Amino acid sequence: MEYRSKVSWKSLAGVVTGSVWMVIGVSRVIDEWPLLTPALVALLVFGFFYPATYRTEGDALTLRAGFFRRRRIPYADITRVAPSSDNVRISYALASPALMIEHKGRKALVSPEDPETFLTDVDMRCPQLSHHGNELRAM
């Protein structure tokens, strides 16, 4: 099943603003920077952040953000899925609050439009986890 990310326009505006500043900083060495800035910002935003989707399939959860970012997390590697307000790090979440997925010492943030359905779906695919309130953790 595929889940779309909830989008906080405040978060997306932050990504765009950060991208603009990054592109302006890099493009100071290029004479044509006013012409290139919109294209580079669009490449950064749509290439690496928007849209974000999460797909439960086969033996793994697949996270996608933009056209270039993709992470495949085998269900057997997931140790915890819990609410998180930590959306400072670069993630697959476009809104807060988000869900933190812990797996093999790594973390990924997601923000599905329907977090309860997403949690139930992941719970059914991860026999090593059990539902405790609004999170899934290893038994």
Contact map, one row per residue, 1 for C-alpha under 8 A:
1110000000000000000000000000000000000000000000000000001110000000000000000000000000000000000000000000000000000000000000000000000000000000000
1111000000000000000000000000000000000000000000000000111100000000000000000000000000000000000000000000000000000000000000000000000000000000000
1111100000000000000000000000000000000000000000000000111000000000000000000000000000000000000000000000000000000001110001000000000000000000000
0111110000000000000000000000000000000000000000000001110000000000000000000000000000000000000000000000000000000001100000000000000000000000000
0011111000000000000000000000000000000000000000000011110000000000000000000000000000000000000011100000000000000111100000000000000000000000000
0001111100000000000000000000000000000000000000000000000000000000000000000000000000000000000011100000000000000011100000000000000000000000000
0000111110110000000000000000000000000000000000000000000000000000000000000000000000000000000001100000000000000000000000000000000000000000000
0000011111110000000000000000000000000000000000000000000000000000000000000000000000000000000001110000000000000000000000000000000000000000000
0000001111111000000000000000000000000000000000000000000000000000000000000000000000000000000000000000000000000000000000000000000000000000000
0000000111111100000000000000000000000000000000000000000000000000000000000000000000000000000000000000000000000000000000000000000000000000000
0000001111111110000000000000000000000000000000000000000000000000000000000000000000000000000001100000000000000000000000000000000000000000000
0000001111111111000000000000000000000000000000000000000000000000000000000000000000000000000001000000000000000000000000000000000000000000000
0000000011111111100000000000000000000000000000000000000000000000000000000000000000000000000000000000000000000000000000000000000000000000000
0000000001111111110000000000000000000000000000000000000000000000000000000000000000000000000000000000000000000000000000000000000000000000000
0000000000111111111000000000000000000000000010000000000000000000000000000000000000000000000000000000000000000000000000000000000000000000000
0000000000011111111100000000000000000000100010000000000000000000000000000000000000000000000000000000000000000000000000000000000000000000000
0000000000001111111110000000000000000000000000000000000000000000000000000000000000000000000000000000000000000000000000000000000000000000000
0000000000000111111111000000000000000000000000000000000000000000000000000000000000000000000000000000000000000000000000000000000000000000000
0000000000000011111111100000000000000000100110000000000000000000000000000000000000000000000000000000000000000000000000000000000000000000000
0000000000000001111111110000000000001000100000000000000000000000000000000000000000000000000000000000000000000000000000000000000000000000000
0000000000000000111111111000000000000000000000000000000000000000000000000000000000000000000000000000000000000000000000000000000000000000000
0000000000000000011111111100000000000000000000000000000000000000000000000000000000000000000000000000000000000000000000000000000000000000000
0000000000000000001111111110000000001001100000000000000000000000000000000000000000000000000000000000000000000000000000000000000000000000000
0000000000000000000111111111000010001000000000000000000000000000000000000000000000000000000000000000000000000000000000000000000000000000000
0000000000000000000011111111000000000000000000000000000000000000000000000000000000000000000000000000000000000000000000000000000000000000000
0000000000000000000001111111100000000000000000000000000000000000000000000000000000000000000000000000000000000000000000000000000000000000000
0000000000000000000000111111111010001000000000000000000000000000000000000000000000000000000000000000000000000000000000000000000000000000000
0000000000000000000000011111111010000000000000000000000000000000000000000000000000000000000000000000000000000000000000000000000000000000000
0000000000000000000000000111111000000000000000000000000000000000000000000000000000000000000000000000000000000000000000000000000000000000000
0000000000000000000000000011111110000000000000000000000000000000000000000000000000000000000000000000000000000000000000000000000000000000000
0000000000000000000000000011111110000000000000000000000000000000000000000000000000000000000000000000000000000000000000000000000000000000000
0000000000000000000000000000011111110000000000000000000000000000000000000000000000000000000000000000000000000000000000000000000000000000000
0000000000000000000000010011011111111000000000000000000000000000000000000000000000000000000000000000000000000000000000000000000000000000000
0000000000000000000000000000000111111100000000000000000000000000000000000000000000000000000000000000000000000000000000000000000000000000000
0000000000000000000000000000000111111110000000000000000000000000000000000000000000000000000000000000000000000000000000000000000000000000000
0000000000000000000000000000000111111111000000000000000000000000000000000000000000000000000000000000000000000000000000000000000000000000000
0000000000000000000100110010000011111111100000000000000000000000000000000000000000000000000000000000000000000000000000000000000000000000000
0000000000000000000000000000000001111111110000000000000000000000000000000000000000000000000000000000000000000000000000000000000000000000000
0000000000000000000000000000000000111111111000000000000000000000000000000000000000000000000000000000000000000000000000000000000000000000000
0000000000000000000000100000000000011111111100000000000000000000000000000000000000000000000000000000000000000000000000000000000000000000000
0000000000000001001100100000000000001111111110000000000000000000000000000000000000000000000000000000000000000000000000000000000000000000000
0000000000000000000000000000000000000111111111100000000000000000000000000000000000000000000000000000000000000000000000000000000000000000000
0000000000000000000000000000000000000011111111110000000000000000000000000000000000000000000000000000000000000000000000000000000000000000000
0000000000000000001000000000000000000001111111111000000000000000000000000000000000000000000000000000000000000000000000000000000000000000000
0000000000000011001000000000000000000000111111111100000000000000010000000000000000000000000000000000000000000000000000000000000000000000000
0000000000000000000000000000000000000000011111111110000000000000011000000000000000000000000000000000000000000000000000000000000000000000000
0000000000000000000000000000000000000000011111111100000000000000111110000000000000000000000000000000000000000000000000000000000000000000000
0000000000000000000000000000000000000000001111111100000000000000111110000000000000000000000000000000000000000000000000000000000000000000000
0000000000000000000000000000000000000000000111111111000000000000110010000000000000000000000101000000000000000000000000000000000000000000000
0000000000000000000000000000000000000000000011111111000000000000110000000000000000000000000000000000000000000000000000000000000000000000000
0000100000000000000000000000000000000000000001001111100000000001110000000000000000000000000000000000000000000000000000000000000000000000000
0001100000000000000000000000000000000000000000001111110000000011110000000000000000000000000111000000000000000000000000000000000000000000000
0111100000000000000000000000000000000000000000000011111000000011100000000000000000000000000000000000000000000001000000000000000000000000000
0111100000000000000000000000000000000000000000000001111100001111000000000000000000000000000000000000000000000101000000000000000000000000000
1110000000000000000000000000000000000000000000000000111110001110000000000000000000000000000000000000000000000000000000000000000000000000000
1100000000000000000000000000000000000000000000000000011111011100000000000000000000000000000000000000000000000000000000001100000000000000000
1000000000000000000000000000000000000000000000000000001111111100000000000000000000000000000000000000000000000000000000000000000000000000000
0000000000000000000000000000000000000000000000000000000111110000000000000000000000000000000000000000000000000000000000000000000000000000000
0000000000000000000000000000000000000000000000000000000011111000000000000110000000000000000000000000000000000000000000000000100000000000000
0000000000000000000000000000000000000000000000000000000111111100000000011110000000000000000000000000000000000000000000000000000000000000000
0000000000000000000000000000000000000000000000000000011110111110000000011110000000000000000000000000000000000000000000000000000000000000000
0000000000000000000000000000000000000000000000000000011110011111000001111000000000000000000000000000000000000000000000000000000000000000000
0000000000000000000000000000000000000000000000000001111000001111100001110000000000000000000100000000000000000000000000000000000000000000000
0000000000000000000000000000000000000000000000000011110000000111111111100000000000000000000100000000000000000000000000000000000000000000000
0000000000000000000000000000000000000000000000111111100000000011111111000000000000000000000100000000000000000000000000000000000000000000000
0000000000000000000000000000000000000000000011111111000000000001111110000000000000000000000000000000000000000000000000000000000000000000000
0000000000000000000000000000000000000000000001110000000000000001111110000000000000000000000000000000000000000000000000000000000000000000000
0000000000000000000000000000000000000000000000110000000000000001111111000000000000000000000000000000000000000000000000000000000000000000000
0000000000000000000000000000000000000000000000111000000000000001111111100000000000000000000000000000000000000000000000000000000000000000000
0000000000000000000000000000000000000000000000000000000000000111100111110000000000000000000000000000000000000000000000000000000000000000000
0000000000000000000000000000000000000000000000000000000000000111000011111000000000000000000000000000000000000000000000000000000000000000000
0000000000000000000000000000000000000000000000000000000000011110000001111100000000000000000000000000000000000000000000000000000000000000000
0000000000000000000000000000000000000000000000000000000000011100000000111110110000000000000000000000001000000000000000000000000000000000000
0000000000000000000000000000000000000000000000000000000000111000000000011111110000000000000000000000000000000000000000000000000000000000000
0000000000000000000000000000000000000000000000000000000000111000000000001111110000000000000000000000000000000000000000000000110000000000000
0000000000000000000000000000000000000000000000000000000000000000000000000111110000000000000000000000000000000000000000000000010100000000000
0000000000000000000000000000000000000000000000000000000000000000000000001111111000000000000000000000001100000000000000000000000000000000000
0000000000000000000000000000000000000000000000000000000000000000000000001111111110000000000000000000111100000000000000000000010000000000000
0000000000000000000000000000000000000000000000000000000000000000000000000000111110000000000000000000111100000000000000000000000110000000110
0000000000000000000000000000000000000000000000000000000000000000000000000000011111000000000000000001111000000000000000000000000010000011110
0000000000000000000000000000000000000000000000000000000000000000000000000000011111100000000000000011110000000000000000100000000000000011100
0000000000000000000000000000000000000000000000000000000000000000000000000000000111110000000000000011100000000000000000000000000000000111000
0000000000000000000000000000000000000000000000000000000000000000000000000000000011111000000000001111000000000000000000000000000000000110000
0000000000000000000000000000000000000000000000000000000000000000000000000000000001111110000000001111000000001000000000000000000000000000000
0000000000000000000000000000000000000000000000000000000000000000000000000000000000111110000000011100000000000000000000000000000000000000000
0000000000000000000000000000000000000000000000000000000000000000000000000000000000011111100000001100000000000000000000000000000000000000000
0000000000000000000000000000000000000000000000000000000000000000000000000000000000011111111010111100000000001000000000000000000000000000000
0000000000000000000000000000000000000000000000000000000000000000000000000000000000000111110000000000000000000000000000000000000000000000000
0000000000000000000000000000000000000000000000000000000000000000000000000000000000000111111000000000000000000000000000000000000000000000000
0000000000000000000000000000000000000000000000000000000000000000000000000000000000000011111100000000000000000000000000000000000000000000000
0000000000000000000000000000000000000000000000000000000000000000000000000000000000000010111111000000000000011100000000000000000000000000000
0000000000000000000000000000000000000000000000001001000000000011100000000000000000000000011111000000000000011110000000000000000000000000000
0000110000000000000000000000000000000000000000000001000000000000000000000000000000000010001111110100000000001111000000000000000000000000000
0000111100110000000000000000000000000000000000001001000000000000000000000000000000000000001111110000000000000110000000000000000000000000000
0000111100100000000000000000000000000000000000000000000000000000000000000000000000000010000011111100000000000010000000000000000000000000000
0000000100000000000000000000000000000000000000000000000000000000000000000000000000001010000011111100000000000010000000000000000000000000000
0000000000000000000000000000000000000000000000000000000000000000000000000000000000111110000000111110000000000010000000000000000000000000000
0000000000000000000000000000000000000000000000000000000000000000000000000000000000111110000010111111000000001111000000000000000000000000000
0000000000000000000000000000000000000000000000000000000000000000000000000000000011110000000000001111100000001110001000000000000000000000000
0000000000000000000000000000000000000000000000000000000000000000000000000000000111110000000000000111110000111100000000000000000000000000000
0000000000000000000000000000000000000000000000000000000000000000000000000000011111000000000000000011111000111100000000000000000000000000000
0000000000000000000000000000000000000000000000000000000000000000000000000000011110000000000000000001111111110000000000000000000000000000000
0000000000000000000000000000000000000000000000000000000000000000000000001000111100000000000000000000111111100000000000000000000000000000000
0000000000000000000000000000000000000000000000000000000000000000000000000000111000000000000000000000011111000000000000000000000000000000000
0000000000000000000000000000000000000000000000000000000000000000000000000000000000000000000000000000011111100000000000000000000000000000000
0000000000000000000000000000000000000000000000000000000000000000000000000000000000000000000000000000011111110000000000000000000000000000000
0000000000000000000000000000000000000000000000000000000000000000000000000000000000000000000000000001111011111000000000000000000000000000000
0000000000000000000000000000000000000000000000000000000000000000000000000000000000000000001100000001110001111100000000000000000000000000000
0000000000000000000000000000000000000000000000000000000000000000000000000000000000010010001110000111100000111110000000000000000000000000000
0000100000000000000000000000000000000000000000000000010000000000000000000000000000000000001111000111100000011111000000000000000000000000000
0000110000000000000000000000000000000000000000000000000000000000000000000000000000000000000111111110000000001111101000000000000000000000000
0011110000000000000000000000000000000000000000000000110000000000000000000000000000000000000010000100000000000111111001000000000000000000000
0011110000000000000000000000000000000000000000000000000000000000000000000000000000000000000000000000000000000011111000000000000000000000000
0010000000000000000000000000000000000000000000000000000000000000000000000000000000000000000000000000000000000001111111000000000000000000000
0000000000000000000000000000000000000000000000000000000000000000000000000000000000000000000000000010000000000011111111100000000000000000000
0000000000000000000000000000000000000000000000000000000000000000000000000000000000000000000000000000000000000000011111110000000000000000000
0000000000000000000000000000000000000000000000000000000000000000000000000000000000000000000000000000000000000000011111111000000000000000000
0010000000000000000000000000000000000000000000000000000000000000000000000000000000000000000000000000000000000001011111111100000000000000000
0000000000000000000000000000000000000000000000000000000000000000000000000000000010000000000000000000000000000000001111111110000000000011000
0000000000000000000000000000000000000000000000000000000000000000000000000000000000000000000000000000000000000000000111111111000000000000000
0000000000000000000000000000000000000000000000000000000100000000000000000000000000000000000000000000000000000000000011111111100000000000000
0000000000000000000000000000000000000000000000000000000100000000000000000000000000000000000000000000000000000000000001111111110000000000000
0000000000000000000000000000000000000000000000000000000000000000000000000000000000000000000000000000000000000000000000111111111011100001000
0000000000000000000000000000000000000000000000000000000000000000000000000000000000000000000000000000000000000000000000011111111000000000000
0000000000000000000000000000000000000000000000000000000000100000000000000010000000000000000000000000000000000000000000001111111000000000000
0000000000000000000000000000000000000000000000000000000000000000000000000011010000000000000000000000000000000000000000000111111110000000000
0000000000000000000000000000000000000000000000000000000000000000000000000000000000000000000000000000000000000000000000000011111111000000000
0000000000000000000000000000000000000000000000000000000000000000000000000001001000000000000000000000000000000000000000000000011111000000011
0000000000000000000000000000000000000000000000000000000000000000000000000000001100000000000000000000000000000000000000000010011111100001111
0000000000000000000000000000000000000000000000000000000000000000000000000000000000000000000000000000000000000000000000000010001111110001111
0000000000000000000000000000000000000000000000000000000000000000000000000000000000000000000000000000000000000000000000000010000011111111100
0000000000000000000000000000000000000000000000000000000000000000000000000000000000000000000000000000000000000000000000000000000001111111100
0000000000000000000000000000000000000000000000000000000000000000000000000000000000000000000000000000000000000000000000000000000000111110000
0000000000000000000000000000000000000000000000000000000000000000000000000000000001100000000000000000000000000000000000000000000000111111000
0000000000000000000000000000000000000000000000000000000000000000000000000000000111100000000000000000000000000000000000100000000000111111100
0000000000000000000000000000000000000000000000000000000000000000000000000000000111000000000000000000000000000000000000100010000011110111110
0000000000000000000000000000000000000000000000000000000000000000000000000000001110000000000000000000000000000000000000000000000011110011111
0000000000000000000000000000000000000000000000000000000000000000000000000000001100000000000000000000000000000000000000000000000111000001111
0000000000000000000000000000000000000000000000000000000000000000000000000000000000000000000000000000000000000000000000000000000111000000111
